[in-house]
Amino acid sequence: MVGTSFAAPRVSGVAAILKQKYPSLTAAQISNIILLSADKDINNDGTPDFIGVSPIFGHGKLSLTRALALAGAI
Protein backbone atom coordinates (compact mmCIF):
# COMPACT_ATOMS: atom_id res chain seq x y z
CA MET A 1 0.00 0.00 0.00
CA VAL A 2 1.32 3.40 -0.98
CA GLY A 3 0.04 6.92 -1.28
CA THR A 4 -1.68 9.41 0.93
CA SER A 5 -4.85 7.36 1.27
CA PHE A 6 -3.01 4.99 3.59
CA ALA A 7 -1.03 7.69 5.41
CA ALA A 8 -3.55 8.38 8.18
CA PRO A 9 -3.84 4.78 9.41
CA ARG A 10 -0.06 4.35 9.33
CA VAL A 11 0.57 7.56 11.30
CA SER A 12 -2.19 6.62 13.75
CA GLY A 13 -0.57 3.24 14.23
CA VAL A 14 2.83 4.74 14.98
CA ALA A 15 1.21 7.21 17.39
CA ALA A 16 -0.54 4.33 19.18
CA ILE A 17 2.69 2.34 19.46
CA LEU A 18 4.53 5.37 20.85
CA LYS A 19 1.76 5.99 23.40
CA GLN A 20 1.74 2.35 24.45
CA LYS A 21 5.52 2.18 24.87
CA TYR A 22 5.85 5.67 26.43
CA PRO A 23 2.52 6.41 28.17
CA SER A 24 3.77 9.65 29.70
CA LEU A 25 4.17 11.28 26.27
CA THR A 26 1.60 13.92 25.42
CA ALA A 27 -0.21 14.11 22.10
CA ALA A 28 1.91 17.15 21.17
CA GLN A 29 5.12 15.28 21.98
CA ILE A 30 4.03 12.28 19.91
CA SER A 31 3.15 14.54 16.99
CA ASN A 32 6.54 16.25 17.18
CA ILE A 33 8.37 12.94 17.43
CA ILE A 34 6.62 11.63 14.33
CA LEU A 35 7.42 14.78 12.33
CA LEU A 36 11.02 15.09 13.54
CA SER A 37 11.81 11.42 12.94
CA ALA A 38 10.52 11.33 9.36
CA ASP A 39 13.09 9.90 6.94
CA LYS A 40 14.13 12.39 4.26
CA ASP A 41 15.89 9.69 2.20
CA ILE A 42 12.95 9.12 -0.12
CA ASN A 43 14.76 6.90 -2.65
CA ASN A 44 16.71 4.86 -0.06
CA ASP A 45 20.15 5.71 -1.44
CA GLY A 46 21.53 6.67 1.97
CA THR A 47 21.42 10.43 1.31
CA PRO A 48 18.62 12.79 2.36
CA ASP A 49 16.74 14.03 -0.70
CA PHE A 50 15.74 17.38 0.84
CA ILE A 51 16.07 19.48 3.95
CA GLY A 52 13.29 21.07 5.95
CA VAL A 53 9.80 20.39 4.60
CA SER A 54 9.28 19.35 0.99
CA PRO A 55 6.25 20.61 -0.95
CA ILE A 56 5.94 17.08 -2.37
CA PHE A 57 7.08 14.78 0.45
CA GLY A 58 6.22 16.92 3.49
CA HIS A 59 8.47 16.01 6.40
CA GLY A 60 9.51 12.71 4.76
CA LYS A 61 8.68 9.03 5.08
CA LEU A 62 7.14 7.76 8.28
CA SER A 63 9.64 5.71 10.26
CA LEU A 64 8.57 3.71 13.29
CA THR A 65 12.17 2.77 14.05
CA ARG A 66 13.35 6.38 14.05
CA ALA A 67 10.29 7.52 16.03
CA LEU A 68 10.91 4.92 18.73
CA ALA A 69 14.59 5.86 18.92
CA LEU A 70 13.75 9.55 19.26
CA ALA A 71 11.05 8.90 21.87
CA GLY A 72 13.47 6.78 23.86
CA ALA A 73 15.95 9.67 23.94
CA ILE A 74 13.44 12.07 25.51
Summary of the structure (lengths in Angstrom):
residues: 74
radius of gyration: 12.4
end to end distance: 31.3
largest distance: 35.4
contacts: 171
relative contact order: 0.20
helix: 50%
strand: 5%
